[in-house]
Amino acid sequence: MSGTVLGLFRHGQTDWNVDLRLQGTAEIPLNGHGVQQVRSATRNLDLSSWDLVLTSPLGRAKETADIILAEMTGTELLVEPMLIERSFGIGEGMLYSEWHEKYGQLEEIPGAESNNSIILRSRQLLDLMLEKYSGAKILAISHGALIRYLLNEVSEGSVPPAGERLQNASLHMLRHNSRWELDAWAPEPLGDFTQAS
């Protein structure tokens, strides 16, 4: 396998995911279903093929990484601050219906990270992967909004389609040879664990 490979894994489910609340940088732990999602996904991650695991500094991502690493031997876990979720300012904790009615656009929520900022951060993160881990296969545990922007950046706006929600415990693969390309994306949870209704 040539080039640098970046696997973007969204953390397991939290109660705020179920409630459709904006999480952003709020510290919300995985719920029981989320733990089971990650355990199931771990059985399908081909754990021996990853050179290292990176995680967002937020607890739900670190908890996800810890579950995965419990099944891996000799793989290093590094906290990467640039993998943190987009901040939603005073909107964090609001139901989607609440913030949408009050502000209309995420960009308009006081204290939210701007679209321009997260686009720039996505580009800087991809550059950082090449600078620090060129040629490696990296599993990065992160968050829905940031992963969405990374996929959008690499696919020139075609992935994910508008309205497509990236599920918890889903895995998306990027590869860099001469440039970053989308290798695979799957919005559904990885693994054989059935999503609760």
N, C-alpha and C positions, 0 to 999 in steps of 0.2 A: 504494500500500500504506500503510495508516494504522496508527498505533499503534507501539509498540516491539516488535521481534521479536528473540527470543533463540534462536539455534541452538546446541544442546548437542552437541558432537562428541566422542565417546570416542576417546582416543589409539589408535594402531595397536598391534598385538600385540607382546608381549614373551615371552621364554622362560618367565617365571613365569606368564603367562596360560596358556601351553600346559600347564605342569606343574600348574596349579590351585593355585598358592601365593598366600597373602595378600601383596599388594604394599604397600598402604597408602602410607606416605611414603618407603619404600625407593627408592633411585635405581637403577632397572632400565631399560636402554636398549631401544629397539625392536629386534626381530630383523629379519632380511631379509624375512620374510613381512609383518611389520608395516609396513615401509617401502613395500612394493608395495601393500598395502591402502590406505595413505594416498594414494599416487600415483594409484591407480585412483579413489578417492573424489573426489579433487581434480577429476577430469574431469567429475564430476557435481554440483559444488557451485555452479554459476552464479557464478563468482568475481567478476564485475563488480557483483553485487547487494549485496555486503556493505560496510557503512560502516567497520567496524573488526574486528580480530581480538584476542581476549583469550586468554591461556593461563594455566594453572596454572604455578606456579614449578618443578614437578618436570620432570626432564630428558626423560622420555618424552613429556610433553605439549608441551614446547618444541620437541623434535625434530619432532613431528607438525606443529606450527604452522609451523616453518621450511620443511617440505616444501610445505605449502599456500601459504605466502607467496612461495615461489620462482616461482609461477605467477601472482602478483597484482602489479599495479603501483600504487604510490601508496597502499597500504593499510597503516595503522599497526598494529604489534603491541605490545600492552601486557600486562605480567605482572600478573595479579590474584591476590593471595595467597588470597583466599576460594575460589578454584576448586581449591585443593589437595585431594587425596584424603583420605578419612577415615583417621586413624591407627589402626593395629591393634596398637600397643604391641609387647610381646615376641612376639606372634603373627606378626609380619612375617617372611616366609620359610618359615613352616610350610605344609605341604600342607593342603588343606581337611579331609581326613580326620583329620589330626593335631590341628589346633586344635579341631575339632568333638568329637573323642573326649575331649580334655583339658579343654575349657572349656564345651562345649555351646552357648553363645551368644557372639556377638562382643562383646557388652557386658561379658562376664565376663573377657575377656582383660586382664591387668594392663597399664595404660598406653593402652588403646584409647579413642578418642574415644567418648563416650557417645551413645546415641540422641538424648537431649534436646539435646545440644550440636550434633549435625549437623543436626537439624531446625531449631534456631534459626539456625544458620549458613545453611541453605538459604533461610530467610525473609529474613534480612539481605542475602543475595546478590541476591535478587529485588528488594528495596527499593533496593539500591545501583544496579542496572541502570537503574531509573527515575530515580534522583537524578542520576546522571552521564551517562546516554546516552538520555534520553527521546526517542522518535521515531526512534531509529537501528535499523538492522538489524545485530545483533552476532553474530559467530561466536565461541563460547567453547569452547576445547579443554580438556577436563577428564577425569574418571575415572568408572568404573562405579558405585561406591557413591554418590558425590555426585550424579551425574546421576539415579540411581534415586530418591534422596530428593527432588530437585527435581521430577521427574515426579510422584511420589507426592503432594507438596504441592499442585501445581497441579490434579491430577486428583481430589483429595479421596480418595486411596487406591485408585483403580481401576486405575492404570497405574504401573508394569508389573504384570501379574498375578503372583501368588506363584509363584516358581520360574522365571519368565522371565528369562533371562540376556541382558543387553545386550551385544552383540558389539563387539569392537574395530572402530573406524572406522565406527560407526553414528551417525546424525544424528537429533536429536529437536528439534522446533520448538515454542516457546512464543510466545504473542502477548499483548500487553497493550493493551486499549482502556480499558474501565472497570475491568477486573481481569485478572489473569493467567489464560490459558486454554491448554489443550493444543491446538496447531494440527495437529501430526502427530508420530507416533513410529513408529519402525521398528527393531526389535531387531537386524536383520541388517546386515552391513557395507554401506555405501553404495558403489555402483559395480559394475563388471562383473568384478571380480577374483574368481576362484573360491576359496573357502575351502579350504585344504589339509585332507586327511582324516587 
